């Protein structure tokens, strides 16, 4: 099984995007389609000092299709069925092992609890025990938060290196090349799109 790594830009796994849509024919909220897209970092590119999308590696997607009324739950990994069941339970989870020995786990709740605890997620997806939502975004690969680690620190417009810190989060989050700008725009569009996207 692969090591988990840190939660900074040197993580072996990165997030591409997440969508959660209500897709019922008559009542939208009766059917959910939840999708996570993630990738495994190209470790060679990372070791060569590359950052952002230059470190993209093998990428995958996992989709949960859940009919709340019928209880049918289908999980697809890269378009292939890995789980199918029928249950009217309000909670759902399943695990499987993918090629390479990575253990994937999907957790979903039909609705959030009335008194949700801080950090509660209606939908979560774990790879080797690490939550998708704690993984770095693809455009942050190879960058660190200034607390050590193997990645490069953020560059400022003047050209030299400047240590990243909690006060300099904009420099870490900002795209650093044309490909990262294009990805960020797509990511923001899907994040802000008013078509029923839920987090």
Protein Blocks (a to p, Z undefined) as FASTA:
>chain_A
ZZebjabfkbfbdcfbdcdddfbfklmmlpccdddddddddfklmmnopahjllgccddd
ddddddfknopacddeehiafbdcddfbfbdcdddddehhiacdddddfbacfklcehia
fbdcdeehiafklpccfklgoiaehngcjbdcdddfkopacdddfklmmmmmpccbfklm
mmmmmmmmmmmpcghpaZZ
